[in-house]
Amino acid sequence: MKDQFLIDKNRKLLLRLCFDGSAYHGWQVQKNAITVQQLLQDALMRVFGTRPDVIGCSRTDAGVHANDFCCSFETGSKLSCEVIVRAINAYLPFDIAVKECFEVENTFHARYDTVAKEYIYKILDEEKRNPFLYKYSLHYSHKLDCEAMYIASRSFLGEHDFTSFCSAGGSVKDMVRNVMLFEIERQENLVILRIRADGFLYNMVRIMVGTLLYVSAGRIFYGDVANIITAHNRTLAGPTAPAHGLYLDRVFYKNDI
């Protein structure tokens, strides 16, 4: 199989993945836990005979899913992108899949070249649990007040310092982010929140969701969300919603790769 490869250190590939995060401790390699990045690198080792350094578009927490996760690496392989997709998928578990492969410029960076990311959060608001959705949506046993949640969500739009919506432990110093889109859609008993921004702080989406759940329950008035943002105080916002309802849904680059 080595005869199929020619050395070209400047070839950089971008992969678009999707994965069910239920069994994994997020994206990034950890010493004592199984992660998506680790299994992808294992598969790349099987395909290319080397273990390339893989750069992801972001980190994801344990239990978080992805419909569109981007990562890049360098390789000396001359295999076509179509063949590479099939080869990598042959060595990945069934809950991780490569959707597409692109050749990109040598200067491309999967994380720093992103211009926006879009997340969705799924909530099942009915009394009875659904055994087919419990890993993939938050079960909430009361009907959500989507109108109040939507009104409150308008305060998130635009550029703000989102310190109130960041968990402790993050290493980022600049807390300003621009939220471009915040939608709430009901599909029968499934409520889907969609949030797009130029970047996200640690647990930012999950804290936004937890805050809107408090708005729905009447524990936070929808008109107070703007004040919570300007207070720069995490204790004023709602709880951090569980990870299993969260999906990285789209990643945007300047060239719309």
C-alpha positions as CSV (number, residue, x, y, z in Angstrom):
1,M,0.0,0.0,0.0
2,K,3.0,2.3,0.5
3,D,3.5,2.4,-3.2
4,Q,0.4,4.5,-3.5
5,F,2.0,7.4,-1.6
6,L,4.4,10.1,-2.7
7,I,5.9,12.5,-0.3
8,D,4.4,16.0,-0.5
9,K,4.4,17.6,2.9
10,N,2.5,20.6,1.6
11,R,-0.7,18.8,0.9
12,K,-3.3,19.7,3.5
13,L,-6.8,18.1,3.7
14,L,-10.0,19.3,5.3
15,L,-12.4,16.7,6.6
16,R,-16.0,17.3,7.4
17,L,-17.3,14.8,10.1
18,C,-20.5,14.0,11.8
19,F,-20.6,12.0,15.1
20,D,-22.8,10.8,17.9
21,G,-21.0,12.1,21.0
22,S,-22.8,9.9,23.5
23,A,-19.9,7.5,24.0
24,Y,-17.1,10.0,23.9
25,H,-15.4,12.6,26.2
26,G,-15.6,15.3,23.5
27,W,-13.3,15.9,20.6
28,Q,-9.9,16.5,21.9
29,V,-7.5,13.7,22.9
30,Q,-7.3,12.9,26.6
31,K,-5.1,10.6,28.6
32,N,-7.7,8.6,30.3
33,A,-10.8,8.8,28.1
34,I,-11.9,7.9,24.6
35,T,-12.4,10.9,22.3
36,V,-13.4,11.5,18.7
37,Q,-10.0,12.9,17.7
38,Q,-8.2,9.8,19.1
39,L,-10.4,7.4,17.0
40,L,-10.0,9.6,13.9
41,Q,-6.2,9.5,14.3
42,D,-6.3,5.8,14.8
43,A,-8.2,5.5,11.5
44,L,-5.7,7.8,9.8
45,M,-2.8,5.7,11.0
46,R,-4.5,2.6,9.4
47,V,-5.0,4.4,6.1
48,F,-1.8,6.4,5.7
49,G,0.7,4.5,7.9
50,T,1.4,7.7,9.9
51,R,-0.4,9.5,12.7
52,P,-0.8,13.1,11.5
53,D,-1.5,16.0,13.8
54,V,-5.2,16.8,13.4
55,I,-6.5,20.3,14.0
56,G,-10.1,20.6,14.9
57,C,-12.4,23.6,14.3
58,S,-13.3,23.6,18.0
59,R,-13.5,21.6,21.2
60,T,-16.7,19.8,22.1
61,D,-17.6,18.6,25.6
62,A,-18.4,15.0,26.6
63,G,-21.8,13.9,25.2
64,V,-22.1,16.8,22.6
65,H,-22.9,15.7,19.0
66,A,-21.9,17.1,15.7
67,N,-23.7,17.2,12.3
68,D,-20.7,19.2,10.9
69,F,-17.3,19.1,12.5
70,C,-14.3,20.2,10.5
71,C,-10.7,19.3,11.0
72,S,-7.5,19.4,8.9
73,F,-4.2,17.6,8.6
74,E,-1.2,17.3,6.4
75,T,-0.3,14.1,4.4
76,G,2.0,12.9,1.7
77,S,-0.7,10.7,0.2
78,K,-1.7,11.1,-3.4
79,L,-5.0,9.3,-2.9
80,S,-8.0,11.1,-4.2
81,C,-10.4,12.8,-1.7
82,E,-13.1,10.3,-2.6
83,V,-10.9,7.3,-1.9
84,I,-9.7,8.9,1.4
85,V,-13.3,9.3,2.6
86,R,-14.1,5.7,2.0
87,A,-10.8,4.5,3.5
88,I,-11.1,6.4,6.7
89,N,-14.7,5.4,7.2
90,A,-13.8,1.8,6.9
91,Y,-11.7,2.1,10.1
92,L,-14.1,4.4,12.1
93,P,-16.8,3.2,14.5
94,F,-20.3,3.5,13.2
95,D,-21.1,6.5,15.4
96,I,-18.4,8.6,13.6
97,A,-18.3,9.3,9.9
98,V,-16.4,11.4,7.4
99,K,-18.8,13.2,5.1
100,E,-16.4,15.0,2.8
101,C,-12.8,15.7,2.1
102,F,-11.3,18.8,0.4
103,E,-7.8,19.8,-0.4
104,V,-7.1,23.3,1.0
105,E,-4.3,25.9,1.0
106,N,-1.2,25.2,3.1
107,T,-2.0,28.2,5.2
108,F,-5.5,27.0,6.1
109,H,-6.3,26.5,9.8
110,A,-9.4,24.6,10.7
111,R,-10.0,26.6,13.9
112,Y,-8.7,30.1,13.3
113,D,-10.1,30.4,9.7
114,T,-13.7,29.9,10.9
115,V,-15.9,33.0,10.5
116,A,-19.0,31.5,12.3
117,K,-20.3,28.4,13.9
118,E,-23.9,27.3,14.3
119,Y,-25.3,25.1,17.1
120,I,-28.6,23.6,17.6
121,Y,-30.1,22.4,20.9
122,K,-33.0,19.9,21.0
123,I,-35.6,19.8,23.8
124,L,-38.4,17.2,24.0
125,D,-41.2,18.9,26.0
126,E,-43.6,16.2,26.9
127,E,-44.5,14.3,30.1
128,K,-43.4,10.9,28.9
129,R,-39.8,10.1,28.1
130,N,-38.9,8.9,24.6
131,P,-36.3,6.0,24.8
132,F,-35.1,6.8,21.2
133,L,-34.4,10.4,22.0
134,Y,-33.0,10.4,25.5
135,K,-29.4,10.6,24.3
136,Y,-30.1,13.2,21.7
137,S,-32.4,15.7,23.3
138,L,-33.2,17.1,26.7
139,H,-36.3,15.7,28.2
140,Y,-38.4,18.5,29.7
141,S,-41.6,17.3,31.3
142,H,-43.5,20.6,30.9
143,K,-44.7,22.5,27.8
144,L,-42.2,25.2,27.0
145,D,-43.4,28.8,26.6
146,C,-41.7,29.3,23.2
147,E,-43.1,32.8,22.8
148,A,-41.4,34.1,26.0
149,M,-38.2,32.2,25.2
150,Y,-38.2,33.8,21.7
151,I,-38.7,37.3,23.1
152,A,-35.9,36.8,25.6
153,S,-33.6,35.4,22.9
154,R,-33.7,38.8,21.0
155,S,-31.4,40.2,23.7
156,F,-28.7,37.7,22.7
157,L,-28.5,39.1,19.1
158,G,-25.6,41.4,18.2
159,E,-22.2,42.0,19.8
160,H,-22.0,41.7,23.5
161,D,-19.7,40.7,26.3
162,F,-21.1,37.3,27.3
163,T,-19.2,36.9,30.6
164,S,-22.6,36.0,32.2
165,F,-22.9,33.0,29.8
166,C,-19.4,31.5,30.3
167,S,-18.6,28.7,32.7
168,A,-15.5,29.0,34.9
169,G,-12.4,27.1,33.5
170,G,-12.3,28.7,30.1
171,S,-8.9,30.2,29.0
172,V,-10.3,32.9,26.7
173,K,-9.8,36.5,27.8
174,D,-11.9,38.3,25.2
175,M,-15.5,37.6,26.2
176,V,-17.1,39.6,23.3
177,R,-19.0,37.6,20.7
178,N,-21.4,38.5,17.9
179,V,-24.6,36.4,17.8
180,M,-25.9,36.6,14.3
181,L,-28.9,34.3,14.5
182,F,-31.1,32.9,17.3
183,E,-34.2,30.9,16.2
184,I,-36.7,28.7,18.1
185,E,-38.7,26.2,16.1
186,R,-41.3,23.7,17.3
187,Q,-41.7,20.4,15.5
188,E,-44.6,18.8,17.4
189,N,-43.1,17.9,20.8
190,L,-39.5,18.7,19.8
191,V,-38.3,22.3,20.3
192,I,-35.1,23.2,18.4
193,L,-33.0,26.2,19.3
194,R,-30.6,27.4,16.6
195,I,-27.7,29.8,17.4
196,R,-25.1,31.2,15.1
197,A,-22.2,33.4,16.2
198,D,-18.7,34.4,15.2
199,G,-17.5,32.4,18.1
200,F,-18.7,30.8,21.4
201,L,-17.4,30.9,25.0
202,Y,-17.1,27.8,27.2
203,N,-20.6,26.4,27.7
204,M,-22.1,29.6,26.2
205,V,-24.9,27.9,24.2
206,R,-25.8,25.5,27.1
207,I,-26.1,28.4,29.5
208,M,-28.2,30.4,27.1
209,V,-30.5,27.4,26.8
210,G,-30.6,27.0,30.6
211,T,-31.5,30.6,30.9
212,L,-34.4,30.4,28.4
213,L,-35.7,27.3,30.3
214,Y,-35.8,29.5,33.4
215,V,-37.7,32.1,31.3
216,S,-40.2,29.5,30.2
217,A,-40.7,28.4,33.8
218,G,-41.1,32.0,35.1
219,R,-38.0,31.9,37.2
220,I,-36.4,34.7,35.0
221,F,-38.5,37.4,33.4
222,Y,-37.8,37.6,29.7
223,G,-37.1,41.3,29.9
224,D,-34.3,40.7,32.4
225,V,-32.1,38.8,30.0
226,A,-30.6,42.0,28.6
227,N,-29.7,43.1,32.2
228,I,-28.1,39.7,32.8
229,I,-25.9,40.2,29.8
230,T,-24.7,43.7,30.8
231,A,-24.1,42.5,34.5
232,H,-21.2,40.3,33.4
233,N,-22.1,37.9,36.3
234,R,-22.5,34.2,35.7
235,T,-24.6,33.7,38.8
236,L,-27.5,35.7,37.4
237,A,-28.0,33.5,34.3
238,G,-29.7,30.1,34.3
239,P,-28.1,26.7,34.7
240,T,-25.9,25.0,32.2
241,A,-28.2,22.7,30.1
242,P,-27.0,19.1,29.7
243,A,-24.6,18.3,26.9
244,H,-26.6,15.6,25.2
245,G,-29.1,18.0,23.6
246,L,-26.4,20.0,21.9
247,Y,-25.1,19.6,18.3
248,L,-22.5,21.5,16.4
249,D,-24.6,21.9,13.2
250,R,-22.6,24.0,10.8
251,V,-19.1,25.5,10.4
252,F,-18.5,28.5,8.2
253,Y,-15.3,29.6,6.5
254,K,-14.4,32.6,4.4
255,N,-14.3,30.7,1.2
256,D,-17.5,28.7,2.1
257,I,-15.6,25.4,1.8
